[in-house]
Amino acid sequence: MIMPKKLKKYITVDKDILQGTPVISGTRIPVARLFSLVRQGYNDEGLPPCSSFPNLNNLH
């Protein structure tokens, strides 16, 4: 997968993590899941409860 360098610190693609699905670095949260939430109207202040994303914080 070709990705701009500035995104590489935020997104990881590794065949051993979710079979190579792009995830938020340091987590197993698929990038596609976050895009889906944004399309549903969520934003960084209104994501579902943290228990759904225990490894995601504002640093990501």
C-alpha positions in Angstrom: 0.0 0.0 0.0 1.4 3.4 -0.9 0.9 6.0 1.8 2.1 9.5 2.3 5.0 9.6 4.9 3.1 11.9 7.2 0.3 9.3 7.6 2.7 6.4 8.4 3.1 7.5 12.0 -0.7 7.2 12.5 -1.5 4.2 10.3 0.0 0.8 10.4 -0.3 -1.9 7.7 1.2 -5.3 8.8 0.2 -8.7 7.5 0.3 -10.0 11.0 -2.2 -7.4 12.3 -5.8 -8.1 11.1 -4.4 -9.7 8.0 -2.9 -6.5 6.7 -5.9 -4.3 7.2 -4.8 -0.6 7.8 -5.2 0.1 11.6 -4.5 3.1 13.8 -0.9 2.7 14.9 -0.5 1.1 18.3 -4.0 -0.4 18.2 -6.0 -3.0 16.4 -8.7 -0.4 15.4 -9.3 -0.5 11.6 -9.0 2.8 9.9 -12.2 1.9 8.0 -14.1 1.7 11.3 -13.2 5.3 12.2 -14.2 6.5 8.7 -17.5 4.7 9.1 -18.1 6.4 12.5 -17.3 9.8 10.9 -19.8 9.1 8.1 -22.4 8.3 10.8 -21.8 11.8 12.3 -19.3 11.1 15.1 -16.3 13.3 15.6 -13.3 13.2 18.0 -15.4 14.6 20.8 -18.3 12.3 20.3 -17.0 8.8 19.6 -18.8 5.9 21.1 -17.8 5.1 24.7 -14.1 4.6 25.3 -14.7 0.9 26.2 -15.3 0.4 22.5 -11.8 1.8 21.7 -9.7 1.4 24.9 -6.4 2.0 23.0 -7.5 5.1 21.2 -6.7 8.5 22.6 -6.4 12.1 21.4 -2.7 11.4 20.5 -3.8 9.1 17.7 
